């Protein structure tokens, strides 16, 4: 709850993506990919769906992630990590 209250939206979305990568990337792939609805991601990050869509679009334009339908691929894990710290 403290993360939701005090962290920025970009930080929360980046943290959620990194948490999903840590949990589900058992093969330690360099470009982790997960199929996830925007609504589910918004619920995990504790924000509105529209805000997540806008943030993902920003991340895509910064080449941090790639989007293909509901599939999200993390391209720059280190840069996402720097947003969280």
C-alpha positions in Angstrom: 0.0 0.0 0.0 2.9 2.4 0.7 4.2 1.8 -2.9 0.8 2.8 -4.3 0.6 5.9 -2.1 4.1 7.3 -2.5 5.6 6.0 -5.8 5.0 7.6 -9.2 2.9 5.8 -11.8 6.0 5.1 -14.0 7.8 3.6 -11.0 4.8 1.4 -10.1 4.3 0.1 -13.6 8.1 -0.6 -14.1 8.2 -2.3 -10.7 5.2 -4.5 -11.7 6.8 -5.5 -15.0 10.0 -6.4 -13.3 8.2 -8.4 -10.6 6.4 -10.4 -13.3 9.7 -11.0 -15.0 11.4 -12.1 -11.8 8.5 -14.5 -11.1 7.8 -16.0 -14.5 11.2 -15.8 -16.4 12.5 -19.1 -15.1 14.6 -19.7 -18.3 16.3 -16.3 -17.8 15.5 -15.1 -21.3 17.1 -11.8 -22.2 13.9 -10.4 -23.7 11.2 -11.6 -21.3 7.7 -11.6 -22.8 4.3 -12.0 -21.1 0.7 -11.9 -22.4 -1.3 -9.8 -20.0 -4.3 -7.6 -20.3 -4.0 -3.9 -19.6 -6.7 -4.2 -17.0 -4.9 -6.9 -15.1 -1.6 -4.9 -15.2 -3.5 -1.8 -14.0 -4.9 -3.8 -11.1 -1.5 -5.1 -10.1 0.0 -1.6 -10.3 -2.9 -0.1 -8.4 -4.0 2.4 -11.0 -6.5 3.0 -13.8 -6.3 1.1 -17.0 -6.0 4.3 -19.1 -3.0 5.4 -17.0 -1.3 2.0 -17.7 -2.0 2.3 -21.4 -0.5 5.8 -21.5 2.6 4.6 -19.4 3.1 1.6 -21.6 3.0 3.8 -24.7 5.7 6.0 -23.1 7.8 3.0 -22.3 7.4 1.8 -25.8 8.5 5.2 -27.3 11.6 5.0 -25.0 12.4 1.5 -26.3 12.1 0.0 -22.8 9.4 -2.5 -23.9 7.8 -3.8 -27.1 4.0 -4.2 -27.5 2.2 -6.6 -29.8 -1.4 -6.9 -28.9 -1.6 -8.0 -25.3 2.0 -9.3 -25.3 4.5 -7.1 -23.5 8.2 -7.7 -24.1 10.8 -6.2 -21.8 13.7 -4.9 -23.9 15.7 -2.8 -21.4 15.5 -4.4 -18.0 18.4 -2.3 -16.6 16.6 1.0 -17.6 13.4 -0.2 -16.1 15.3 -1.1 -12.9 16.8 2.4 -12.8 13.2 3.8 -12.8 12.4 1.8 -9.8 15.5 2.8 -7.8 
